[in-house]
Amino acid sequence: MKAFLRYLILCALPVLFAAGGGRYFTTIQGSCGAMVGALFAGKCAGRQREYHVRFQLGGAGIGLVIAATVGALLEHRRRRAVQPSTPVEPSTPEGEPT
């Protein structure tokens, strides 16, 4: 169960970063009407959606890099913990009955 939760959190990181990027964009960006006036607000809406998608894509990319880095570090740590430090000699030589 612990491994499942670890992988679930790692897989959710890009989605969370994308949502965070979109949320950040909406907090720094005002409405189109307030920004350029009522006359050009229709043209501004398409550009605003385009930038919003770019912020979300950037957030997902950052989340993907972080998730891959953390996953690689965790896997490297797990493999190091599983591998014995010295080779283990068999208790009986090969070919002899036990």
C-alpha positions as CSV (number, residue, x, y, z in Angstrom):
1,M,0.0,0.0,0.0
2,K,2.9,2.3,0.8
3,A,4.4,1.8,-2.7
4,F,1.0,2.4,-4.3
5,L,0.6,5.8,-2.5
6,R,4.1,6.8,-3.4
7,Y,3.5,6.1,-7.1
8,L,0.1,7.8,-7.0
9,I,1.6,11.0,-5.5
10,L,4.4,10.9,-8.1
11,C,1.9,10.5,-10.9
12,A,-0.3,13.3,-9.6
13,L,2.6,15.9,-9.4
14,P,2.4,17.0,-13.1
15,V,-1.4,17.5,-12.8
16,L,-1.0,19.4,-9.6
17,F,1.7,21.6,-11.0
18,A,-0.5,22.3,-14.1
19,A,-3.4,23.3,-12.0
20,G,-1.1,25.5,-10.0
21,G,0.2,27.1,-13.1
22,G,-3.3,27.8,-14.4
23,R,-4.3,29.2,-11.0
24,Y,-1.2,31.4,-10.9
25,F,-2.0,32.8,-14.3
26,T,-5.6,33.7,-13.3
27,T,-4.4,35.5,-10.2
28,I,-1.8,37.7,-12.1
29,Q,-4.0,38.3,-15.2
30,G,-6.9,40.7,-15.0
31,S,-10.0,40.5,-17.2
32,C,-9.6,41.4,-20.8
33,G,-12.2,44.2,-20.5
34,A,-10.2,45.9,-17.8
35,M,-6.9,45.4,-19.5
36,V,-7.6,46.6,-23.1
37,G,-11.1,48.1,-22.9
38,A,-14.5,46.9,-24.2
39,L,-13.6,47.4,-27.8
40,F,-10.7,44.9,-28.0
41,A,-11.9,42.5,-25.3
42,G,-13.1,39.9,-27.9
43,K,-9.7,39.6,-29.4
44,C,-8.0,39.5,-26.0
45,A,-10.1,36.5,-24.8
46,G,-8.5,34.2,-27.3
47,R,-5.0,35.4,-26.5
48,Q,-5.8,35.0,-22.8
49,R,-6.9,31.4,-23.2
50,E,-3.7,30.7,-25.2
51,Y,-1.5,32.1,-22.4
52,H,-3.5,30.2,-19.8
53,V,-2.8,26.9,-21.7
54,R,0.9,27.8,-21.9
55,F,1.0,28.4,-18.2
56,Q,-0.7,25.0,-17.6
57,L,1.6,23.3,-20.0
58,G,4.7,24.8,-18.4
59,G,3.4,23.8,-14.9
60,A,2.9,20.2,-16.2
61,G,6.4,20.2,-17.6
62,I,7.9,21.3,-14.4
63,G,5.9,18.8,-12.5
64,L,7.0,16.1,-14.9
65,V,10.6,16.9,-14.4
66,I,10.2,17.0,-10.6
67,A,8.3,13.7,-10.6
68,A,10.9,12.0,-12.8
69,T,13.8,13.3,-10.6
70,V,12.1,12.2,-7.3
71,G,11.1,8.8,-8.8
72,A,14.7,8.2,-10.0
73,L,16.1,9.1,-6.6
74,L,13.7,6.9,-4.8
75,E,14.4,4.0,-7.1
76,H,18.1,4.4,-6.7
77,R,17.8,4.5,-3.0
78,R,15.6,1.4,-3.0
79,R,18.0,-0.5,-5.2
80,R,20.9,0.4,-3.0
81,A,19.0,-0.8,0.1
82,V,18.1,-4.1,-1.5
83,Q,21.6,-5.0,-2.9
84,P,23.9,-6.7,-0.4
85,S,27.1,-4.9,0.3
86,T,29.3,-8.0,0.0
87,P,28.6,-11.0,-2.2
88,V,27.1,-13.9,-0.2
89,E,28.9,-17.3,-0.6
90,P,26.7,-20.3,-0.9
91,S,26.8,-22.6,2.1
92,T,27.4,-25.7,0.1
93,P,29.5,-26.0,-3.0
94,E,27.7,-26.6,-6.3
95,G,27.3,-30.2,-7.3
96,E,27.3,-31.6,-3.8
97,P,24.1,-33.0,-2.4
98,T,22.7,-31.3,0.6
